[in-house]
Amino acid sequence: MEKPILSPDFTMEDLHKLREYNSLRHINMSTDDLVADINKGASEMQEQIEQMRKDKGQAAHMTA
């Protein structure tokens, strides 16, 4: 199954697409593989959040 394309507004339909996509990806994974996959995604998301915070902080300093 291909990764779903999400709308810019992130609708309920998008949420359903993501849940189905992840369910089909995870259905045959062992518990250890599932936890590793979730941790990898969480680490990537944490990096994105930290970068957004850093960018926001730099933008605030530039406008001040």
C-alpha positions as CSV (number, residue, x, y, z in Angstrom):
1,M,0.0,0.0,0.0
2,E,1.3,3.4,-0.9
3,K,1.7,6.2,1.6
4,P,-1.6,8.3,1.6
5,I,-1.7,11.8,0.2
6,L,-3.1,14.1,2.8
7,S,-5.0,17.3,2.2
8,P,-3.6,20.6,3.5
9,D,-6.5,21.0,5.9
10,F,-6.0,17.5,7.4
11,T,-9.6,16.3,7.4
12,M,-11.3,13.3,9.1
13,E,-10.9,11.4,5.8
14,D,-7.1,12.0,6.0
15,L,-7.1,10.6,9.6
16,H,-9.0,7.5,8.3
17,K,-6.5,7.1,5.5
18,L,-3.6,7.3,7.9
19,R,-5.1,4.8,10.3
20,E,-5.8,2.3,7.5
21,Y,-2.3,2.8,6.1
22,N,-0.6,2.2,9.5
23,S,-2.9,-0.7,10.3
24,L,-1.9,-2.5,7.1
25,R,1.8,-1.7,7.6
26,H,1.8,-3.0,11.2
27,I,-0.5,-6.0,10.8
28,N,2.4,-8.5,10.2
29,M,5.0,-6.9,12.4
30,S,6.2,-8.4,15.6
31,T,5.8,-6.4,18.8
32,D,9.5,-5.5,18.8
33,D,9.3,-4.3,15.2
34,L,6.2,-2.4,15.9
35,V,7.7,-0.6,18.9
36,A,10.9,0.2,16.8
37,D,8.8,1.6,14.0
38,I,6.8,3.8,16.4
39,N,10.0,5.0,18.1
40,K,11.6,5.8,14.8
41,G,8.6,7.9,13.7
42,A,8.5,9.6,17.1
43,S,12.2,10.5,16.9
44,E,11.7,12.0,13.4
45,M,8.7,14.0,14.6
46,Q,10.6,15.3,17.7
47,E,13.4,16.5,15.4
48,Q,10.8,18.3,13.2
49,I,9.2,19.9,16.3
50,E,12.6,21.1,17.6
51,Q,13.5,22.5,14.2
52,M,10.2,24.4,14.0
53,R,10.8,25.8,17.5
54,K,14.3,26.9,16.5
55,D,13.0,28.5,13.3
56,K,10.2,30.2,15.2
57,G,12.7,31.6,17.7
58,Q,15.0,32.9,15.0
59,A,12.0,34.6,13.2
60,A,11.0,36.2,16.5
61,H,14.5,37.7,17.0
62,M,14.5,39.0,13.4
63,T,11.2,40.9,13.8
64,A,12.1,42.4,17.2
